[in-house]
Amino acid sequence: MLNLHKLYVLDENQQPVAVQIPIAEFERIEEILEDYGLAQLIATPFENSEDGDRLNREDALNYYRSLKQNYVEG
């Protein structure tokens, strides 16, 4: 399991409202989520496919990149 070094941000009532983590750990979480998303795209029949085929790795990666480019800033 990924070991996270969390820093809790508290409000004036000492209630937790946010968590900070080192950027390297955040980037690792992003990689894990991307890998999981790609695996799901490969394993699940593609919704736009006429014959219900699954995407191969390269097609899944291209599709994921297009989603990321259209919906995620950065």
MODELLER restraints for C-alpha pairs under 7 A, 6 or more apart:
rsr = mdl.restraints
at = mdl.atoms
rsr.add(forms.Gaussian(group=physical.xy_distance, feature=features.Distance(at['CA:4:A'], at['CA:21:A']), mean=6.98, stdev=0.5))
rsr.add(forms.Gaussian(group=physical.xy_distance, feature=features.Distance(at['CA:4:A'], at['CA:25:A']), mean=6.73, stdev=0.5))
rsr.add(forms.Gaussian(group=physical.xy_distance, feature=features.Distance(at['CA:5:A'], at['CA:21:A']), mean=5.90, stdev=0.5))
rsr.add(forms.Gaussian(group=physical.xy_distance, feature=features.Distance(at['CA:6:A'], at['CA:19:A']), mean=6.22, stdev=0.5))
rsr.add(forms.Gaussian(group=physical.xy_distance, feature=features.Distance(at['CA:6:A'], at['CA:20:A']), mean=5.78, stdev=0.5))
rsr.add(forms.Gaussian(group=physical.xy_distance, feature=features.Distance(at['CA:6:A'], at['CA:21:A']), mean=5.12, stdev=0.5))
rsr.add(forms.Gaussian(group=physical.xy_distance, feature=features.Distance(at['CA:7:A'], at['CA:19:A']), mean=5.54, stdev=0.5))
rsr.add(forms.Gaussian(group=physical.xy_distance, feature=features.Distance(at['CA:7:A'], at['CA:20:A']), mean=4.99, stdev=0.5))
rsr.add(forms.Gaussian(group=physical.xy_distance, feature=features.Distance(at['CA:7:A'], at['CA:21:A']), mean=6.39, stdev=0.5))
rsr.add(forms.Gaussian(group=physical.xy_distance, feature=features.Distance(at['CA:8:A'], at['CA:16:A']), mean=6.26, stdev=0.5))
rsr.add(forms.Gaussian(group=physical.xy_distance, feature=features.Distance(at['CA:8:A'], at['CA:18:A']), mean=5.99, stdev=0.5))
rsr.add(forms.Gaussian(group=physical.xy_distance, feature=features.Distance(at['CA:8:A'], at['CA:19:A']), mean=4.56, stdev=0.5))
rsr.add(forms.Gaussian(group=physical.xy_distance, feature=features.Distance(at['CA:8:A'], at['CA:20:A']), mean=6.37, stdev=0.5))
rsr.add(forms.Gaussian(group=physical.xy_distance, feature=features.Distance(at['CA:9:A'], at['CA:16:A']), mean=5.71, stdev=0.5))
rsr.add(forms.Gaussian(group=physical.xy_distance, feature=features.Distance(at['CA:9:A'], at['CA:17:A']), mean=5.83, stdev=0.5))
rsr.add(forms.Gaussian(group=physical.xy_distance, feature=features.Distance(at['CA:9:A'], at['CA:18:A']), mean=5.04, stdev=0.5))
rsr.add(forms.Gaussian(group=physical.xy_distance, feature=features.Distance(at['CA:9:A'], at['CA:19:A']), mean=5.77, stdev=0.5))
rsr.add(forms.Gaussian(group=physical.xy_distance, feature=features.Distance(at['CA:10:A'], at['CA:16:A']), mean=4.37, stdev=0.5))
rsr.add(forms.Gaussian(group=physical.xy_distance, feature=features.Distance(at['CA:10:A'], at['CA:17:A']), mean=5.60, stdev=0.5))
rsr.add(forms.Gaussian(group=physical.xy_distance, feature=features.Distance(at['CA:11:A'], at['CA:17:A']), mean=6.40, stdev=0.5))
rsr.add(forms.Gaussian(group=physical.xy_distance, feature=features.Distance(at['CA:38:A'], at['CA:60:A']), mean=6.13, stdev=0.5))
rsr.add(forms.Gaussian(group=physical.xy_distance, feature=features.Distance(at['CA:38:A'], at['CA:61:A']), mean=6.55, stdev=0.5))
rsr.add(forms.Gaussian(group=physical.xy_distance, feature=features.Distance(at['CA:41:A'], at['CA:55:A']), mean=6.59, stdev=0.5))
rsr.add(forms.Gaussian(group=physical.xy_distance, feature=features.Distance(at['CA:41:A'], at['CA:60:A']), mean=5.87, stdev=0.5))
rsr.add(forms.Gaussian(group=physical.xy_distance, feature=features.Distance(at['CA:42:A'], at['CA:54:A']), mean=5.81, stdev=0.5))
rsr.add(forms.Gaussian(group=physical.xy_distance, feature=features.Distance(at['CA:42:A'], at['CA:55:A']), mean=4.99, stdev=0.5))
rsr.add(forms.Gaussian(group=physical.xy_distance, feature=features.Distance(at['CA:42:A'], at['CA:56:A']), mean=5.92, stdev=0.5))
rsr.add(forms.Gaussian(group=physical.xy_distance, feature=features.Distance(at['CA:42:A'], at['CA:57:A']), mean=6.33, stdev=0.5))
rsr.add(forms.Gaussian(group=physical.xy_distance, feature=features.Distance(at['CA:42:A'], at['CA:60:A']), mean=6.14, stdev=0.5))
rsr.add(forms.Gaussian(group=physical.xy_distance, feature=features.Distance(at['CA:43:A'], at['CA:54:A']), mean=6.48, stdev=0.5))
rsr.add(forms.Gaussian(group=physical.xy_distance, feature=features.Distance(at['CA:44:A'], at['CA:54:A']), mean=5.93, stdev=0.5))
rsr.add(forms.Gaussian(group=physical.xy_distance, feature=features.Distance(at['CA:45:A'], at['CA:52:A']), mean=5.15, stdev=0.5))
rsr.add(forms.Gaussian(group=physical.xy_distance, feature=features.Distance(at['CA:45:A'], at['CA:53:A']), mean=5.31, stdev=0.5))
rsr.add(forms.Gaussian(group=physical.xy_distance, feature=features.Distance(at['CA:45:A'], at['CA:54:A']), mean=4.34, stdev=0.5))
rsr.add(forms.Gaussian(group=physical.xy_distance, feature=features.Distance(at['CA:46:A'], at['CA:52:A']), mean=5.89, stdev=0.5))
rsr.add(forms.Gaussian(group=physical.xy_distance, feature=features.Distance(at['CA:46:A'], at['CA:53:A']), mean=6.09, stdev=0.5))
rsr.add(forms.Gaussian(group=physical.xy_distance, feature=features.Distance(at['CA:46:A'], at['CA:54:A']), mean=5.43, stdev=0.5))
rsr.add(forms.Gaussian(group=physical.xy_distance, feature=features.Distance(at['CA:46:A'], at['CA:55:A']), mean=6.43, stdev=0.5))
